[in-house]
C-alpha cells in the first residue's frame, strides 16, 4: 500500500449525507454454509437498522474495480483475498473480519477459537476409539496452518499427529497424492479436515484407496454444512460453528466503530457449538461377538421403544451379563449407548426441522415426551427448546 493515499474512517464517513443509511460492503464467499450463515447474521442486523448492503462474492479484477466506484462506510469480510481487503482498507473504510485471515487489515475481528475447535474434535475422535489423530489441511492457508499446529499440540508429549496439506479444497479429481498418504497412515486413525468440503474430499480419497470409513479411518469436518454432511458417502461428522452469530457480532462491532465507539475486544474468539456425529466417525468397537450383536441391534432399532431387555435377548446374553461385558468393551452401559443413538437423531431433527417436540420424541424412540425431555436435559445439559434455539438462527430468518 506504499505510495497510496489512505483515507481515515472519519474522512470516509464525512461523504455520507447526515441521517443517511450506512453503506456496507459484505465481502463474503457464499458458496458454502459457513459463508452463507455469516452473511445471514450480518444481513439480519443490517436489516434491523436500515443499512445499505453490497454483496461482493468474488475477488477478481472486475469486482475490485466495481468496489472502487462505491461510496462505502464499512465492510465485512470472510475468506477473501488480501488484495481485495487492501483495496477497501486503502480508502479508509472500516473493516471487520469474520475469520482469522488478514487480521492486520481489520479494525476488528470475530472468529472461531481454533484451539477450542481442534480440542473438541480430538476429544470426539478419541472417545470413539481413534488413538491416532491426524489433520488434512489446505496448503497455503494461514487458518489451516494454525489448526494443524493446534492439533499437533493435542497429540501430547509422547504422541504424534499426522499432518497433510492438500492443494485442492474440494472435488474428486487429482486424489492420487492424498490417497497415497492415506494408505501409508497408521490405522485406525481419526482425521480432522480443514472444512466440510475437505472432509468430503478425504472421504472420496478413502474410496479411491479402498480404505474403510470409519473402521480404518474416521473423518470429521468443520462447519457442519448440513447439505454437504448429510449427502456425502458416508455421512460426514462435523464441528458445528456459530457462524450466523459471528456475522451478527461482526456487524455489531462495525456499528460501534462507525459510531465512534470502541469495541470491548479488537479480536473476539468464539467457541464452537458441538460435534455433530455421523457415520464417518461411528466406529464399531473391537468387542466380543455378543457385544457387536447388541450394537447392531440398537443401531437398527433405536427408533422403536426398545429397552435393555430386548437388546440382551438380541445379543443372546442375560441382561446383567450383557451390561458387564458391554461396559468393558464399549466403555459405557447399554442404556447410555441407546440413549446416545436416540439423542443424536433428536438433535438432527431439532436442527433441521420444525417438528413438534412430541413428534421429535416419537421419531427418536421415546414412548413419552416427558422421558425424552428428561433424558435430553440430563445428557446435553440443556432443554430441547434451548438446543433448537441455537440452530433456529442458522436455518433461516
Order of alpha helices (4+ residues) and beta strands (2+ residues): alpha-beta-alpha-beta-alpha-beta-alpha-beta-beta-alpha-beta-alpha-beta-alpha-beta-alpha-beta-alpha-beta-alpha-beta-beta-alpha-alpha-alpha-alpha-alpha-alpha-alpha
